[in-house]
Amino acid sequence: MGISPDNVHGLVLAVSSSVFIGSSFIVKKKGLIKSGNNGTRAGAGGHSYLCEPWWWAGMIAMIVGEIANFAAYAFAPAILVTPLGALSIIFSAVLAHFILKEKLHIFGVLGCVLCVVGSTSIVLHAPQERAIESVKEVWHLATEPGFLVYSGVVLVVVSVLIFRFVPLYGQTHMIVYVGICSLMGSITVMSVKALGIALKLTFSGSNQFIYYQTWLFTVVVFFACLLQINYLNKALDTFNTAVISPVYYVMFTSLTILASMIMFKDWNSQNASQIVTEVCGFITILSGTFLLHRTKDMGNAPISKSSPETPVSIKENSTTSANTEEQQMAVF
């Protein structure tokens, strides 16, 4: 199936977005590290990073990336745009390797390659964007029973995570912060897509800002983004960037595609072969992110020059490695 002009526009914007967003993770992390040395860390509830130029540089890069991502959703379906976020993982992992010294092992490089291969597969078989002539059509899709149930479940789960699990497990289990960002992210993307369509139609001569639905979508985008930024900062300050990026991507993308299927029914116009190819592409991307996560610490341990009595040292290193593995498993 050929790639439509709108999908090409969405593709270019999505790739540009990934470059800026992937870079922003590293720059913001550098700012969080510097601010943590001079004040209360973000992971402990501090906001000293607001006075750190590096953090603001990263924030600007993220805003530019999000604007490009925002525009991409106006042209292409979420099932095409969202998986391309895997490219931000590649930029983030590579920059973390050189700037933050968070070593990227050879299997991490293989993970990056798998992300590219999976993204290419999805791009080549993405569905055409459905024709929408008014933001009222999007509102009708958003208020159908299926999506209302999904939204309700998301809001309940996010509330439980914030008020129950963040105080207890936020500092030790990465999934708490990332879960909040990912769940709210899936709702945000649907609202962003609605707002993007409204802007696209408005620039084409059909003003959509005369409808209250457009302003409701705008309010949802604003507050959902603020919530995500807050908890993403906490996650970045508490856990390894090379881990946050892929895990956040996997959860965010999976939930966004699910939300898009429920709301926009993107796959209704595709045959079984196209759907299976897209699923295989997505699984390939997931495999790449899994490799990036599991190999994040490979090769980081220094090789000690042991003397003949090193059996004891080897035993101690084995115990330390086991403890480290237990700590990594506790994150999830």
Secondary structure by P-SEA (a helix, b strand, c coil): ccccaaaaaaaaaaaaaaaaaaaaaaaaaaaaaaaaacccccccccccccccaaaaaaaaaaaaaaaaaaaaaaccccccccccaaaaaaaaaaaaaccccccccaaaaaaaaaaaaaaaaaaaccccccccccaaaaaaaaacaaaaaaaaaaaaaaaaaaaccccccccccaaaaaaaaaaaaaaaaaaaaaaaaaaaaaaacccccccaaaaaaaaaaaaaaaaaaaaaaaaaacccaaaaaaaaaaaaaaaaaaaaaaaccccccccaaaaaaaaaaaaaaaaaaaaaaaaccccccccccccccaaaaaaaaaaaaaaaaaaaaacc
